[in-house]
Amino acid sequence: MAVNFRASARKVWQTAASIKTGVVLLILVVIFSAAGTIVLQRPNTEPDEMQNAYSPQALRILDGTGLTDVFHAWWFLTLMILVSCSIIAASVERFPNAWRYFSRPYKYPDESFRRVLYPQTSLAIADEETGLVAAERALHSLGFKPERVVREDHFGIFAERHRISEMGVYIVHASLLLIFFGAVVDGIWGWRGTLNLNEGETSSAVELRDGTTRTLPFAIRCDQAGQENYKDGSPKKWWSKLVVVKDQREVEKKEIVVNDPLVYRGVRFYQSSYGPNGKVEKFSITATPSSGSGEKREISLGVHDTVPLDADTTVRFAEFIPDYAVRDGQVYRRSNELGNPAAHLVVSSKASGKSFDVWFPPLEEIADNSKAPYQLQPADLQMGHFTGLQVSHEPGQWAVWTGVVLLGIGLAFVFYVVHMRFWAVPVRDGKTGKYTLWIGGSANRNRDAFGQRFDDLVALLEETLSTIPKTSPSEQVATVAGH
């Protein structure tokens, strides 16, 4: 039983560590991520837009499978966890050998290695020292730092460049793990919502995309908001002056614009919209006595304000309807959007005890505009505005962005940094006693370009050998003794 369990566990481990398994899982992540960009996502799309885009049956299927919220779906988070486990298993399985290769470079090639290595060549040399010196000079000319290597009573030259590229694939593995870790953290503990504030308003309640409300441990106040326009009148940018209020103290201030958010305790506030809120800040009117004997006055009112016109008469701003309709002699509010506005004022006379309904625009069925003791005319209407903020808390973003940076570094090592190695070993023929300089090279990728580099080294060696004077036997003995 124990043997069978170990065999099964080993089989599961080998499957998880398989490159095929990792590739298949990564392809699935890419496919479903693409689906998350093609299918409208419910957290970022209004319900009306979803219903217009899909039939009720299609929408039920998409909602049921989680395709309308892919990046928070349980199966997508599970898929990323499986990919992470596969990457970890593959790294654990292969990293020990890679680390030994990286930490203990193979500096002196034995005879069996020299027989099979490609590319390689041999050049005739006068003696051992001449070959070593020539190899050092040639490698220096190519920008390498050659190292003399001693194996028993034999000498050789070893040079390499960019050994770190052997670790590039593991940098990529680490970066993917960070990205998936951050995505899982965001999917479980992250949230997004909206917060609309009128100028001067303070709130800590964020409306999440699923319709629920999250209360922040601090409040946000909008001191001012506005819009800058181009010369043709089209919007150029929106801006808001925000203040973070905690324990009745202002702890942070910032003027935000699109893509320059306010960040406080991991919560980001982005500028997403700006517009009229359907509320009147000030309504300016002119009032002229109907009798024609008095002076014309200009007054300003807010909603529900009452202002005296004379000692006997007052005017009250009763209500403002941003989008009205008249039905059966009654005024109705169709919506809160500023579409077809109407203002209702009431002029009251103490002497007669009468009140007169004044409407702008004049509504003949219900208005008393012409009967009022004062003839009122609108002069100016100043609407209030709101700033729309997109609020997000994404605790895994640090891991995602760190992973993205590492991924760029790792891919650069994998595709553009080549680990090149060169060996040069003087070899003495046991029969003739003559020396040849064996030269070999190896690269972990881009072998065609490396072949040209190897040819350049051989050409430099031939040129260098022709300029080095032959050493006498006594000099050779002294050189060997020095080593």
C-alpha positions in Angstrom: 0.0 0.0 0.0 2.8 2.4 0.9 4.6 1.6 -2.2 1.5 2.2 -4.4 0.9 5.5 -2.6 4.5 6.6 -3.2 4.2 5.6 -6.9 0.9 7.5 -7.3 2.3 10.5 -5.6 5.4 10.4 -7.8 3.3 10.1 -10.9 1.2 13.1 -9.8 4.4 15.1 -9.1 5.9 14.3 -12.5 2.6 15.3 -14.2 2.6 18.6 -12.3 6.2 19.2 -13.1 5.8 18.3 -16.8 6.4 21.1 -19.3 3.3 19.9 -21.2 1.1 20.4 -18.2 2.4 23.9 -17.6 1.9 24.9 -21.2 -1.6 23.6 -21.3 -2.6 25.4 -18.2 -1.0 28.6 -19.4 -2.9 28.4 -22.7 -6.1 28.0 -20.7 -5.3 31.1 -18.7 -4.7 33.0 -21.9 -7.9 31.8 -23.5 -10.1 32.7 -20.5 -8.3 36.0 -20.0 -9.1 36.8 -23.7 -12.7 35.8 -23.0 -12.7 38.3 -20.1 -11.8 41.1 -22.5 -14.3 40.0 -25.2 -17.3 39.3 -23.1 -18.7 42.3 -21.3 -17.7 42.1 -17.6 -20.4 42.8 -15.1 -18.3 44.7 -12.6 -17.4 47.3 -15.2 -20.6 47.3 -17.3 -24.0 48.8 -16.5 -26.9 46.3 -16.2 -28.8 48.0 -19.1 -25.8 47.7 -21.4 -25.5 44.0 -20.5 -29.2 43.4 -21.3 -28.9 45.2 -24.6 -25.8 43.2 -25.6 -27.0 39.7 -24.8 -30.3 37.9 -25.0 -31.8 36.8 -21.6 -30.9 33.1 -22.2 -27.3 34.0 -23.3 -26.9 36.3 -20.3 -28.1 33.5 -17.9 -25.5 31.1 -19.4 -22.7 33.7 -19.2 -23.6 34.6 -15.6 -23.9 30.9 -14.6 -20.5 30.1 -16.0 -18.9 33.2 -14.5 -17.8 34.5 -17.9 -19.3 37.9 -17.0 -16.8 38.2 -14.2 -14.0 36.1 -15.3 -11.2 37.5 -13.2 -13.2 36.9 -9.9 -14.6 33.5 -10.9 -13.7 30.7 -8.6 -12.6 28.5 -11.5 -10.3 31.1 -12.9 -8.7 31.7 -9.5 -8.4 27.9 -9.2 -6.8 27.7 -12.6 -4.2 30.3 -11.6 -3.4 28.3 -8.5 -2.9 25.2 -10.5 -0.6 27.0 -12.9 1.4 28.3 -9.9 1.7 24.7 -8.5 2.9 23.5 -11.9 5.5 26.2 -12.1 6.7 25.5 -8.6 6.9 21.7 -9.3 8.8 22.2 -12.5 11.2 24.6 -10.8 11.8 22.3 -7.8 12.4 19.3 -10.2 14.9 21.1 -12.4 16.5 23.9 -10.4 19.0 21.8 -8.4 20.8 20.7 -11.6 20.6 24.2 -13.1 22.1 25.6 -9.9 25.0 23.2 -9.9 25.6 24.1 -13.5 25.5 27.8 -12.6 27.5 27.7 -9.4 30.2 25.2 -10.5 31.1 26.1 -14.1 32.8 23.4 -16.1 36.2 25.0 -16.7 38.5 22.2 -17.9 37.2 19.9 -20.6 38.2 16.3 -20.4 39.0 14.2 -23.5 35.5 12.8 -24.0 34.0 16.3 -23.8 36.5 17.6 -26.4 35.6 14.8 -28.8 31.9 15.7 -29.0 31.8 19.4 -28.5 30.8 21.6 -31.5 32.2 23.9 -32.7 35.9 23.1 -32.2 39.2 23.2 -34.0 42.9 22.7 -33.4 45.9 24.9 -34.3 49.5 23.9 -34.4 51.6 25.6 -31.7 55.3 25.6 -30.8 54.8 24.8 -27.2 52.2 24.8 -24.3 52.9 28.4 -23.1 52.7 29.9 -26.6 49.2 28.4 -27.0 48.1 29.6 -23.6 49.3 33.2 -24.1 47.8 33.3 -27.6 44.4 32.2 -26.3 44.5 34.7 -23.5 45.3 37.6 -25.9 42.6 36.6 -28.4 39.9 36.2 -25.8 40.9 39.6 -24.3 40.5 41.1 -27.7 36.9 39.8 -27.9 36.1 41.3 -24.5 36.4 38.2 -22.4 38.3 37.7 -19.2 40.2 34.4 -19.6 41.1 32.3 -16.6 44.0 29.8 -16.5 42.9 26.4 -15.2 45.1 23.7 -13.8 44.1 20.0 -13.8 46.9 17.8 -12.3 49.8 18.6 -14.6 47.7 20.1 -17.5 46.9 23.7 -18.2 43.9 25.3 -20.0 42.1 28.5 -20.6 38.5 29.1 -19.8 36.4 32.2 -20.5 32.7 32.8 -20.4 30.2 35.6 -20.5 26.6 36.1 -19.3 26.4 33.0 -17.1 23.3 34.6 -15.4 21.3 33.9 -18.6 21.1 30.3 -17.4 18.9 31.6 -14.6 16.6 33.5 -16.9 13.9 30.8 -17.1 13.7 30.8 -13.3 13.4 34.6 -13.2 10.4 34.1 -15.6 9.0 31.4 -13.3 9.3 33.7 -10.2 7.7 36.6 -12.1 4.7 34.4 -13.2 4.3 33.2 -9.6 4.2 36.8 -8.4 1.7 37.9 -11.1 -0.6 34.9 -10.3 -0.3 35.5 -6.6 -1.3 39.1 -7.0 -4.2 38.2 -9.2 -5.5 35.7 -6.7 -5.1 38.1 -3.8 -7.0 40.8 -5.8 -9.7 38.3 -6.8 -10.3 37.3 -3.2 -9.7 40.4 -1.2 -9.9 43.2 -3.8 -12.9 45.3 -4.7 -14.0 48.1 -7.0 -16.8 50.7 -6.7 -17.9 54.2 -7.3 -18.3 57.3 -5.2 -20.2 60.4 -6.4 -19.7 63.6 -4.4 -21.2 67.0 -4.8 -18.9 69.9 -4.2 -18.5 70.4 -0.4 -19.9 66.9 0.3 -18.2 64.3 2.5 -18.8 60.6 2.4 -17.3 57.2 3.3 -19.8 55.0 1.5 -18.6 53.4 -1.7 -21.2 51.7 -3.9 -19.7 48.4 -5.2 -20.5 47.0 -8.6 -22.6 44.3 -7.2 -25.0 46.8 -5.6 -23.7 46.5 -2.1 -22.1 49.3 -0.1 -18.7 49.3 1.6 -17.9 51.8 4.3 -14.4 53.1 4.4 -12.5 53.7 7.7 -12.1 57.3 6.6 -14.1 59.8 4.6 -13.5 61.7 1.4 -14.5 65.3 0.9 -14.7 67.1 -2.4 -13.8 70.7 -1.9 -14.0 71.7 -5.6 -14.4 70.0 -9.0 -14.3 71.3 -12.5 -13.7 70.8 -16.2 -11.2 72.3 -18.6 -12.3 72.5 -22.3 -10.5 72.8 -25.6 -11.1 75.9 -27.8 -14.0 74.2 -29.6 -15.7 73.6 -26.3 -15.1 69.8 -26.0 -13.9 68.5 -22.6 -10.1 68.5 -22.1 -9.9 67.1 -18.6 -11.8 66.8 -15.3 -10.3 67.5 -12.0 -11.2 67.3 -8.3 -9.7 68.7 -5.1 -10.1 65.9 -2.6 -9.5 65.8 1.1 -9.1 62.6 3.3 -10.8 63.1 6.6 -10.1 60.7 9.5 -11.2 61.2 13.1 -12.5 64.7 12.1 -9.0 65.7 10.9 -7.8 66.4 7.4 -5.0 63.9 6.9 -4.3 64.2 3.2 -5.2 66.5 0.3 -4.7 66.1 -3.5 -6.0 67.5 -6.7 -6.6 64.5 -8.9 -7.1 64.2 -12.7 -7.6 61.2 -14.9 -4.8 58.6 -14.4 -3.4 60.6 -11.4 -5.3 59.2 -8.4 -5.3 59.9 -4.7 -4.0 56.9 -2.9 -4.6 56.5 0.9 -4.0 53.2 2.8 -4.1 51.1 -0.3 -7.4 52.6 -1.6 -7.2 54.5 -4.9 -9.6 57.3 -6.0 -9.6 57.9 -9.7 -11.3 60.7 -11.6 -13.9 59.0 -13.8 -16.6 61.5 -14.5 -17.9 65.0 -13.9 -21.2 66.7 -14.6 -24.4 68.5 -13.3 -26.0 66.8 -10.4 -29.5 68.1 -11.2 -29.5 70.4 -8.2 -29.7 74.2 -8.3 -27.1 76.2 -6.5 -28.5 79.7 -7.4 -31.5 80.9 -9.5 -31.4 84.5 -10.4 -34.7 86.3 -11.5 -35.9 89.8 -12.1 -39.1 90.9 -10.4 -41.2 93.8 -11.7 -44.5 95.0 -10.0 -47.5 94.1 -12.1 -48.9 97.5 -11.3 -46.0 99.2 -13.1 -45.4 101.6 -10.2 -42.4 100.0 -8.5 -38.8 99.4 -9.5 -37.6 96.2 -11.1 -35.5 94.1 -8.7 -33.0 91.3 -9.3 -32.8 88.6 -6.7 -31.1 85.2 -6.3 -32.6 82.2 -4.5 -31.6 78.7 -3.7 -34.2 75.9 -3.6 -36.6 76.4 -0.6 -35.3 79.9 -0.1 -37.8 82.7 0.6 -37.0 86.3 -0.3 -39.1 89.5 0.3 -40.1 91.5 -2.7 -41.7 94.3 -0.7 -43.2 94.7 2.8 -46.3 92.7 1.8 -45.0 90.2 -0.8 -42.5 87.3 -0.8 -41.2 84.8 -3.3 -40.2 81.3 -2.5 -38.3 78.9 -4.7 -40.5 75.8 -4.2 -38.8 73.2 -6.3 -36.6 72.5 -9.3 -37.4 69.6 -11.6 -34.5 68.6 -13.9 -36.7 66.7 -16.3 -40.4 67.3 -16.2 -43.6 66.3 -17.9 -47.2 67.5 -17.6 -50.1 65.0 -17.3 -53.6 65.5 -16.2 -52.8 69.0 -14.9 -49.9 67.7 -12.8 -46.2 68.2 -13.1 -44.2 65.0 -12.9 -40.4 64.3 -12.6 -39.5 62.0 -15.5 -35.8 61.5 -14.4 -33.0 63.1 -12.5 -31.1 63.9 -15.7 -31.0 67.5 -16.8 -33.1 67.1 -19.9 -36.3 69.3 -19.7 -35.9 71.5 -16.6 -38.6 73.4 -14.8 -38.5 75.8 -11.9 -41.5 76.4 -9.5 -41.8 79.6 -7.5 -44.6 80.7 -5.2 -45.4 84.5 -4.8 -47.3 85.2 -1.6 -49.2 88.4 -0.6 -50.0 89.0 3.0 -52.6 91.6 2.2 -54.8 89.4 0.1 -53.7 86.1 1.7 -53.3 84.6 -1.7 -50.4 82.6 -3.2 -49.6 82.4 -6.9 -47.7 79.5 -8.6 -45.1 80.8 -11.1 -43.5 78.3 -13.4 -40.6 78.6 -15.8 -41.2 77.8 -18.5 -44.8 79.1 -18.2 -47.2 76.2 -17.8 -50.5 77.7 -18.8 -52.6 74.9 -17.4 -51.4 75.2 -13.9 -49.3 78.5 -13.7 -50.5 81.9 -12.3 -47.6 83.8 -13.9 -49.8 86.6 -15.2 -52.0 86.9 -12.1 -49.1 87.3 -9.6 -48.5 90.8 -8.1 -45.0 90.6 -9.6 -44.0 89.6 -13.0 -40.9 87.3 -12.7 -38.4 86.6 -15.4 -35.5 84.2 -15.2 -32.0 85.8 -15.5 -29.5 83.0 -14.6 -29.4 79.4 -13.4 -26.3 78.0 -11.8 -26.4 74.2 -11.4 -24.5 72.2 -8.9 -22.0 69.6 -10.1 -20.7 66.3 -8.9 -17.4 64.5 -9.3 -17.5 60.8 -10.1 -14.8 58.8 -8.5 -13.8 55.2 -9.3 -12.6 53.6 -6.1 -10.5 50.5 -5.9 -8.7 48.4 -3.4 -6.3 46.0 -5.0 -3.9 44.5 -2.4 -2.2 42.3 -4.8 -1.1 45.0 -7.3 2.4 45.3 -5.8 3.0 41.6 -6.6 1.5 41.9 -10.1 3.7 44.9 -11.0 6.8 43.5 -9.4 6.1 40.3 -11.4 5.7 42.3 -14.7 9.1 44.0 -14.2 10.7 40.7 -13.3 9.0 39.1 -16.3 10.5 41.7 -18.6 14.0 41.1 -17.1 13.6 37.3 -17.3 12.5 37.3 -20.9 15.3 39.6 -21.9 17.8 37.1 -20.4 16.0 34.2 -22.0 15.8 35.6 -25.5 18.6 38.2 -25.8 21.4 37.3 -23.4 23.6 34.4 -24.5 25.8 32.3 -22.2 29.0 31.9 -24.2 31.9 29.6 -23.1 35.3 29.1 -24.6 38.0 26.6 -23.8 41.5 26.4 -25.0 43.7 23.4 -24.1 47.3 22.7 -25.3 47.4 19.0 -26.3 50.7 17.1 -26.8 50.9 14.3 -29.3 52.4 11.3 -27.5 54.0 10.0 -30.7 55.5 13.1 -32.3 55.8 15.3 -29.2 54.3 18.2 -31.1 51.7 20.5 -29.6 48.3 21.6 -30.9 45.9 24.1 -29.3 42.4 22.7 -29.0 39.8 25.4 -29.0 36.1 24.7 -28.4 33.0 26.8 -27.6 29.4 26.5 -26.5 26.4 28.8 -26.4 23.0 28.1 -24.8 21.1 29.8 -27.7 21.6 31.7 -31.0 24.2 29.3 -32.2 24.5 30.7 -35.7 25.7 34.0 -34.3 27.9 32.2 -31.9 29.5 30.2 -34.8 30.6 33.5 -36.3 32.0 34.6 -32.9 33.9 31.3 -32.8 35.3 31.9 -36.2 36.4 35.4 -35.1 38.3 33.8 -32.2 40.0 31.3 -34.4 41.1 34.0 -36.8 42.5 36.1 -33.9 44.3 33.1 -32.5 46.0 32.4 -35.9 47.0 36.1 -36.1 48.2 36.2 -32.5 50.2 32.9 -32.8 52.1 34.4 -35.8 53.3 37.3 -33.6 54.4 35.4 -30.5 58.0 34.4 -30.4 58.8 30.8 -29.6 60.0 30.2 -26.1 63.2 28.3 -25.3 63.0 25.1 -23.3 64.4 26.8 -20.2 61.7 29.5 -20.4 59.1 26.8 -20.7 60.4 25.1 -17.6 60.4 28.4 -15.7 56.9 29.2 -16.8 55.5 25.8 -15.7 57.4 26.1 -12.4 55.8 29.5 -11.9 52.3 28.0 -12.1 
